[in-house]
Amino acid sequence: MRPLAGGSSEATSSRIWPRPTLVVPRTEVGAPRFAAIDIHNHLGRWLSEDGSFLGGSLADLQATMADLHLEAIVNLDGLWGEELEANLERYDRAAPGRVFTFAHLDWGLLGLGDVASPEVTRALIDSVVDSHRRGAKGLKVWKDLGLTRRDATGALVMPDDPRVVAALRVAGDLGLPVLIHTADPVAFFQPLDATNERIDELAEMPSWWFGGPGFPTFAQLIDSLHALVAACPQTRFIGAHVGGHAEDLDAVGAALMRLPNFVVDTGGRMAELGRQPRHFRRFVERFPDRVLFGTDCFPLHPPAVHTWWRFLETEDEHFDYGDDGEPPGQGNWRVSGVGLPDSLLRAVYRDNAARILGI
């Protein structure tokens, strides 16, 4: 299967999917109504299977961006040190204003000590300062924080750990936004049985199931995320994947009401949003300046981005959110379009991200 429309590449399933007999209108969207900024994508080597840059050559990337009417794209693969330099040199410095590379924190530094060890906090802060000095445009925090990262004592490190809070407060002082991916779909934390709505996906990728011993609960992770955001009021946080809880937009809305420095992106969650298009439209109407367009489609694949246009701009019903004639591995269902009006569409596609990035 190709990269998902709003998600990374999945393993190909051998399952034969039912073919619907429903006849509904189909709208071809040849171009988006507004140029967009993709706040959530991967151009570097971190997630590459062969060690190559996922964005390809700069010339190829810019041609694809032009075809897709992407004004800018955020590259979440900067890591730190020399790998950050390599990404900045390849993309940001060669195409200023078009690519914005976010750095990572080196969570391996947690192995220097426990929560009472000042050298750990100092090292993490120094890493943030160094990445800013090199030219990173923000920070990316991945889901391993809270799921698998442990300190020198073997203790699991949650997002609201004091060492993390101290480092991300400094990010705010330096004007670096933080895009943070916490937890994963709710089904990844539920019993692994026939009632799990993502059982096909988890059967292909069993390492994505976090419902066993040794992992925190989904609720513990989301609570920890919100505690982190509250503890860093001067830092702008972008909650990846609709704030980590696309299945419950009311809960995300409650978090946005409590946390003025929190916004969310759409990356990788068309499967959830497309099952509740009217609810999602009301969500965007309620928070018009807090929802950012992100695809999480890597490598950048035009048909998948086209599906995002159709999802956001039309009221088409019951269509595949994959681009190969069957539902992608996220779940055996189809989605319906949101049909955002121009005022909201412009904000989601571009203006909200432009404000965060300082464009």
JOGIVEN-V573140 format. One record per helix or strand. SS is the DSSP state (alpha for helix, beta for strand). FROM is the first residue (numbers start at 1). LEN is the number of residues. If there is no record, write none. Layout:
# JOGIVEN-V573140
<<SS	FROM	LEN> <SS	FROM	LEN>>
This chain:
# JOGIVEN-V573140
<<beta	36	6> <alpha	58	10> <beta	70	6> <alpha	81	12> <beta	99	6> <alpha	107	6> <alpha	118	17> <beta	138	4> <alpha	144	4> <beta	150	1> <beta	156	1> <alpha	162	12> <beta	177	4> <alpha	186	4> <alpha	199	6> <alpha	206	3> <alpha	218	14> <beta	237	3> <alpha	240	4> <alpha	249	10> <beta	262	4> <alpha	270	4> <alpha	277	10> <beta	291	2> <alpha	302	12> <beta	319	1> <beta	335	1> <alpha	342	16>>
